[in-house]
Amino acid sequence: MTPQDALKIARERNMDLVEVSPTAQPPVCRIMDFGKYLYQQEKREREAKKHQKVITVKEVKFRINVDDHDYETKKNHALRFLEEGDKVKATIFFRGREMTRTGLGRELLQRLIKDIGNRAIVENMPRQEGNTLHAILAPPKTDKAKTGGSGGQKQAPRAGGQQQQPPKQGGGGVAASAAPQQATGTAGPGSPNQ
């Protein structure tokens, strides 16, 4: 179809002729309402942005001669940032003669990593750049497959891994049946609901 014929059809339908693939031979065009197309595309992008989590990097600054109470306070700040889903950059500044004591700074960051434990993933191990030493900690990954993903509750596994079978009917014997175990709404230690 010639471009003139396509334009004529588009005008009859009060629509636009939009070139979809200009590199194809011959170029591919489409008759559509271009304003409506742009609106729907913006709407999809806005919807996608709603579901995005922006991860920011929060910084916690230490000195090599930090007191225990100050250390605990800053460690708690780092834990709070991690629980909120942000990354944490733990930084130690060395001034003047403190540059000869970089080992103390490394020990302090290793202590922080050990104290935080499995509540964070170490993205960058302690690394020195100039007069600063820093490590980057990220919140642990949450896997939807581990927590059930579908949102439904799972039944608690039976002890010994055996499945319960219904009692057999008939035959002169007495059939003993145990009450089936069901998952309760309470969350105990180690349960995925915590």
Rosetta blueprint (number, residue, H / E / L):
1 M L
2 T L
3 P H
4 Q H
5 D H
6 A H
7 L H
8 K H
9 I H
10 A H
11 R H
12 E H
13 R L
14 N L
15 M L
16 D E
17 L E
18 V E
19 E E
20 V E
21 S E
22 P L
23 T L
24 A L
25 Q L
26 P L
27 P L
28 V E
29 C E
30 R E
31 I E
32 M E
33 D L
34 F H
35 G H
36 K H
37 Y H
38 L H
39 Y H
40 Q H
41 Q H
42 E H
43 K H
44 R H
45 E H
46 R H
47 E H
48 A H
49 K H
50 K H
51 H L
52 Q L
53 K L
54 V L
55 I L
56 T L
57 V E
58 K E
59 E E
60 V E
61 K E
62 F E
63 R L
64 I L
65 N L
66 V L
67 D L
68 D H
69 H H
70 D H
71 Y H
72 E H
73 T H
74 K H
75 K H
76 N H
77 H H
78 A H
79 L H
80 R H
81 F H
82 L H
83 E H
84 E L
85 G L
86 D L
87 K E
88 V E
89 K E
90 A E
91 T E
92 I E
93 F E
94 F L
95 R L
96 G H
97 R H
98 E H
99 M H
100 T H
101 R H
102 T H
103 G H
104 L H
105 G H
106 R H
107 E H
108 L H
109 L H
110 Q H
111 R H
112 L H
113 I H
114 K H
115 D H
116 I H
117 G H
118 N H
119 R H
120 A L
121 I E
122 V E
123 E E
124 N E
125 M E
126 P E
127 R E
128 Q E
129 E E
130 G L
131 N L
132 T E
133 L E
134 H E
135 A E
136 I E
137 L E
138 A E
139 P L
140 P L
141 K L
142 T L
143 D L
144 K H
145 A H
146 K H
147 T H
148 G L
149 G L
150 S L
151 G L
152 G L
153 Q L
154 K L
155 Q L
156 A L
157 P L
158 R L
159 A H
160 G H
161 G H
162 Q L
163 Q L
164 Q L
165 Q L
166 P L
167 P L
168 K L
169 Q L
170 G L
171 G L
172 G L
173 G L
174 V L
175 A L
176 A L
177 S L
178 A L
179 A L
180 P L
181 Q L
182 Q L
183 A L
184 T L
185 G L
186 T L
187 A L
188 G L
189 P L
190 G L
191 S L
192 P L
193 N L
194 Q L
